[in-house]
Amino acid sequence: MKKIEIRLSLAENVKTFVNTVNRYDFDMDLRAGRHVVDAKSILGIFSLDLSRPITLEVDDSHISPDKLDSLMEDIKPFII
């Protein structure tokens, strides 16, 4: 499981993030404390406390390293 701390403090950041992760065909979750939502769900993300960093969780056991590297490059603006 790959875990990356990200920050989505503005509504525009959430929209851009969701559009970015939706280009990938594998599942991703966002965790804020004990709350977990689908990283591809804009409504789910807005239900989280976005004033704090949140954790992107990707089950990388069945993902090629190239796809994972591509994802990391695409979400670089959100990584803290």
C-alpha positions in Angstrom: 0.0 0.0 0.0 1.4 3.3 -1.1 0.5 6.2 1.2 1.0 9.9 0.2 0.2 13.0 2.3 -1.6 15.6 0.2 -3.3 18.9 0.7 -6.5 20.0 -1.1 -7.2 23.4 0.5 -9.1 25.1 -2.4 -12.2 23.9 -4.2 -10.3 24.3 -7.5 -7.6 22.0 -6.2 -10.2 19.3 -5.5 -11.6 19.6 -9.0 -8.2 19.4 -10.6 -7.2 16.5 -8.3 -10.3 14.5 -9.1 -9.9 15.1 -12.9 -6.3 13.9 -12.6 -6.9 10.7 -10.6 -9.9 9.7 -12.8 -7.4 9.2 -15.7 -6.1 6.1 -13.9 -7.9 2.7 -13.9 -7.0 1.6 -10.4 -8.7 2.3 -7.1 -7.5 5.1 -4.7 -8.8 6.2 -1.4 -8.4 9.3 0.7 -8.2 9.0 4.5 -8.7 11.8 7.0 -8.6 10.4 10.5 -11.0 7.5 10.5 -13.0 8.7 7.5 -12.2 7.1 4.1 -13.6 8.1 0.8 -13.1 7.3 -2.9 -10.3 9.6 -4.2 -12.3 9.9 -7.5 -15.4 11.2 -5.8 -15.6 15.0 -5.6 -18.5 14.8 -3.2 -16.7 12.3 -1.0 -13.6 14.6 -0.9 -15.7 17.6 0.1 -17.1 15.6 3.1 -13.6 15.5 4.6 -11.8 18.1 6.7 -9.7 19.8 4.0 -8.1 22.2 6.4 -5.6 19.4 7.3 -3.5 17.2 5.2 -5.1 14.0 4.0 -3.6 10.6 3.0 -3.9 9.2 -0.5 -3.8 5.4 -0.3 -3.1 3.3 -3.4 -3.0 -0.5 -3.4 0.1 -0.8 -5.6 0.3 -4.6 -5.5 -1.2 -4.9 -9.0 0.0 -1.6 -10.6 3.0 -1.3 -12.8 5.7 0.9 -11.5 5.4 3.1 -14.6 1.7 3.8 -13.9 2.5 4.6 -10.2 5.4 6.9 -11.2 3.0 8.7 -13.7 0.4 9.2 -11.0 3.1 10.6 -8.6 4.2 13.0 -11.3 0.6 14.1 -12.0 -0.3 14.8 -8.4 3.0 16.4 -7.5 1.4 19.9 -6.9 -0.8 18.4 -4.1 1.9 16.4 -2.3 3.2 17.9 0.9 
